[in-house]
Amino acid sequence: MELMIEDLMEQLIEMGGSDMHLSAGLPPYFRINGHLAPINDEPMTSEQCQRLIFSMLNNTQRKNLEQNWELDCSYGVKGLARFRVNVYKDRGTYAACLRALSSKIPSFEKLGLPDVVREMAEKPRGLILVTGPTGSGKTTTLAAIIDLINRTRAEHILTVEDPIEFVYEPVKSLIHQRQLGEDTKSFANALKAALREDPDVILVGEMRDLETISLAISAAETGHLVMGTLHTSSASQTVDRMIDVFPAERQQQVRVQLSNSLVAVFSQTLVPKKNPKPGEFGRAMAQEIMVVTPAIANLIREGKTAQIYSAIQTGGKLGMVTLEKVLADLYKAGTISFESAMSKTSRPDELQRLIGGAMQQPAPGGARPGAPVGTR
């Protein structure tokens, strides 16, 4: 029986999977609860694989792929889900990775987002960043924030995405969504134009380069609420990354701008649960939260980002929390294993200190407790 892409997509959603990989010479692979495995033992020929991939593309996308050998796009199956698709070449044949995107925007409660995220979403202006590795749920967190604004405020929300993942239906707000490659040629172009489109809230899918970061900071300074994502793993690293893209002679000016415009940084990662219940999402979200206080703004301005971690540690009353504290709490509650917690931290000694006496059993393979296990 001929393999159809829609059948594979349906199977992925039914199994609660997040990603599908298609490659010639191998069966389709699904990622379920963070684990990658083949769905059968029947390898696809290069012709089968290419047919599956090309069935998702229109003529323009095929032409782009043939010219550039790589392609980002999205594909929707009515009544099922939308998928973010990346097609690339692998040893001369086409391969693809598909990320399943829930068509239903999850609520704050379902995601387990703390109250401080809601408070930050209510700010009228400033820069909010959601950071973390690929597949850590950054887009989903931002979608929940946009959805909250849409349901509670009459604002003009403008998004620039690559590709559009969640489609918003206007409730109280007016929403325009622009897709890179279809509605705009670059994030920077769209941001320049956005400032003349009377937005209240601007969502920048990814802050990749100097021009995009510079425009996002300027937009936040001039009275807009700007949200964006970065591939960084902590709040202090996020500040450093944003400043480091600028040439040395501009960095002090950018520090001042950032100290005035940055509202909060949420750095998140997904950790496999120890014993997920049937039908439950198999990973727990661990989120480091930094709220920019006058003290943290001062550290940013003076280039003392190494001290931000201590400021987060002492900012609990304001909703701040370090990644290590969240991982330790998840471990103590029995939600995640010691090894999983250790694989997600860049401060193993601090995590071990917070876990304290709760960790007594030796780690697998004879490693001493507290030794980093299986870092990724």
N, C-alpha and C positions, 0 to 999 in steps of 0.2 A: 504493500500500500504506500502511495506517495506521501512523503512527510510534508505537512503544511505548517507554515510559521505560526498561524493562529492557533493550531492545536498545541504546539509547544508552549506558546504563551499562556494558554488556558491551563495547561498542566503545571507550569511554573507557579501561577497564581493559586491554584488549588492546593499545591504543596507548601504554600507560604514562603516561596523562594524570593530572593531579592535580585539575582542576576542570572543571565544565561550566556554561555559562551558557545560560539559556533566555529569550528575549525575543520578543515579538510583532513581526512585520515583519522578522525576521532569522532566518538559519539557526542551529542550535545551534552554539555556540563551545566548543572544548576548549582547555585550557591544558596543553601538553606541554613538559616541561623548561623551564618558566618562560615559554614563548612562547604567545600567544593567537592562535588562528586558527579560521575557520569550517570545519565539516567537510564542507559541500557548499554549493551556491549556490541552495538552495531555501528561501526565507523562510517562516516559519510564520505562519499567521493567528493572531489573538488567541484564537480558539476552540480551535485546535490546541494553542497554548501553554498555555492554561488547563487543557485536558483532561489534558495531560502532567503538569502540576504537581499538579492535584487528585487524580490517580491515586495519588499518594504519601501523601495525607492522610486521616486518619480524620475522623469527623463533628465531634469536639471541636476538632480542629486547624483544620478549615474554618471553624468558628464563630469561633474565636479570630482567624483571619486576616481574616474579614469585619468583625470588630469593631475590630481594631487595625491592619489593613493591613500588618502585618509578622508574620513567624512564624519561629522557630528550631525545628527538629526533626531527627530522624535517621530514616533509612530503610535497611533491610537487604534484600539479595537473597541468599537462601540459596545457599551454594556460590560466591558471587562476591565481595561486599564489603559494607561498611556505608558510608553516605553521610551527611555532615552537610549539612542542607538549610536555606537561608535563602530565604524567599519575601517579596517586596516589591512595591509598586506602582510602575509606571513609565509616566508619561503616561496614567494611567487604566486601564492593563491590568496583569495580573499578570506578574511576571518572577521568575526563581529562579537561585540559584547553588548548585551541589552540589559538595562537596569529597569526593573518594574517600578512604576510610579503609581501610588495609590490615587485613584480619581477622587477619593473623598479626603478632604483636608482634615487631618486629625486635630482634635481639640487640645487645649492646654492640659486638661485633666488626663486625657488618654496618653499624652506624651510624658506626663509626670513633670511638667515644667514648673519650677518654683514661682512663688508670687512675685519675686523681684523682676522676673522676665516680663510679667504683665505690667508692672510699674514702669519699666523702661519703655515698653510699647506705648504708654500713655504720654510720653514726652512729646512736646510740640516740635522740637528741633534737636539737631545733634547727630552724631554718628554712632550707630550700633553695629558691632561686628560679631558674626557667628563663625567660629573657626574650628578646624579639625581636619583629620585626614579624609581622603576620598571615602565615601560610603559611611560617614559618621552621622548622617541625618541633618546636615546643616540646612539644606533646602527645605526639609520638612519643618524644622523649627521656625524658619523665616515665614513659611506658608501659614503656620499657626498664628504668628504675629500679624501678618497682613490680613488674615481672616478676622482676627479680633478687631482690628482697626475698621475693616469693612463693615462689621456688624454693629459697631458702637459709635462711629464718627462719620460726619459728612466731609470727606476729604477727596482730593484728586490724587489717586495712587498711580504711579508710573513705574513699570518694571522693565528691566533690560536683562534678558536671560539667554543662555546658550546651552540647550534649547529651553523652550517653555516647558515646565514640568507640571505644575498645578494650574488649572484654568479656573479663574475666579469669576463668580457671578456677582455683579454689583448688588449690594444690599442697601447700605446707606451711602457708600462711597462711589465715586466714578473711577473706574479702573481701566487703564490702557496697558497692554502687555506687548512688548516688542521683542522679536527673536533675532538674535545675531545671525547674519547671513541671509535672512529673509526680509526683515523690516529695517535693519540697520547694518552698516558695514563694520562698525566697531563699537565697543563699549564706550570709548572716549567720544566718538561722534554723537552717540545717543545721549550721553550725559551733557555735552555742550548744548545740544538741541533742547534737552529736558528743561533747562533753566528758562527757556522761553515758552514753555508749555504749561505754565501756571500749576506746577505740582505742589502738593503739600508733603507727600511721602514718595521717596525714590528708592527702589530696590535695584541694586547692581548685583547681578548674578555672581560675578567673580571679579575681584580687584587684582588684575594680573600685572599691570605695568605702571610706570611712573605717571603717565598722563591720566589714566583712569583714577589712580589713588589721589592725585593732586586735585582733580575735578570733584571727586567725592568729598574731600575735606572742604573745598571751597563752597560746595553746595550746602554742607552741614553748617558752615560758618554763616551763610547768608539766610538762615532761617528755615531750612528744610529738615525733615527727619529723613536721614539717609541710612539705609541698611545694606550690608554687603557681606561677602564671605572671603576668607583667606585660608590657605592650606598651612596653618601653623598649629602647634600643639599646646600652647600656653598663652596666657594673657601678655606676659612680659615679652615673649618671642614675637607676638603679633605687633606690639609697639615697635620693636627693633626692626622687624621686616618692613614695616611701612616707612620708617625713616631711612633705612639702608638703601632703598631703591633710588633715593635722591642723591645728586652729586654732593660732595663734602661741603661746598660753599653754601648750599641751600638747607643743609640739615638742621641748623639751629632755628631757622625761620619755621621749618616744618614742625619741629618739636613744639614751638610756641602755638602754632595753628592747631596741632593735634591736642595739646593740653586744654585748649579752649573749646574744641568741638567734640572730642570723644566722650560719649556718655557711658558706654558699657562694652565689655568684651565677654562673650560666652564661648569658651573653648570646650568642645565636646568630643567624646569618643563612645563607641558602642562596645560593651563587654559581654561575651557569651555567658548566659545564665547557667548555674549548676544543674538545676532540675526544672526546666520550664514545664508548666502545665500544658496539657493538650490544647491546641488552638491559641496558645499565648505566644506573643512575640518572644523569640528565643534570646534576645540580647537586652541588656540593661543599659540605659544611658547614664554616663558619668559626665558631669558638666562643671568645669571650673568657671566661677563667676567673678568678674572684676567690675565694680561700679566706680566710676571716676569721681573721687572726692577731691576737695582742694589739695589734700596731702598728696594724692596720687598724681593729680595734675602737675604739682610742683616737681615730683620725681621725673615725670615725662619731660617737663621743660628743662630740667637740669641734667638730663641724660643719665639719670640714676635708675635705669630700668631693672638692674639687679636687685634693687630693694622693693620692687613691686610685690614679689611673692610674700614678703613679711607683712606688707600692708594689707594684702588679701587675708592672710592668716588672722590678723587682728580686726578685720572688718565684718565679723559675723553678724553684728547687730544690724548692719545695712544689707544683709542678704549675701555677702561675699563668702566664698568658700573655695578652698584649693582642690585641685583634682585628687590629690592624695587623701584628703579628708573624706571625699565622696567615695573613693575606692575602698577605704578602710571601713566606712559605714556599710557599704554593700557587702563586703566580706563578712563583717561581724553579724549582719542580718542573715547570713547563709545564702545570699542571692548569687554570689560569684565565688569562684575558687581563689585560693591564694596565688596560684600560678597565673590565672587570668588577670588578677589585680596587678601582679608584678610586671606582666607583659605590656601594660598600658602606662606605666609610670616612667618618668625620666629621673625620679628622685627615690630610688629604692630604699635608701636609709631612712628617709622621712616617712615613707609608707610603713616600713617595719616598726618604726617608733610609735606611729599612731595605732597600729594593730596591737602592739604590745603583747601581753600575755595570751591574747586570743589565738595566737598561732603557735602551736606546740609540735604538731606532727612534722616529721622531716619531709622536705620536698622530694618529688620523684627523682630517681637517678642518684640519690645520695647527696644532692646539693644541700648545703646548710640552709635553714630557714633564714630568709632575708636576702639570699643571693638572687639576683635577677634571673627569672626563669622564662625562657621562650620569648625574648623581646622581638618585636616585629619591626 
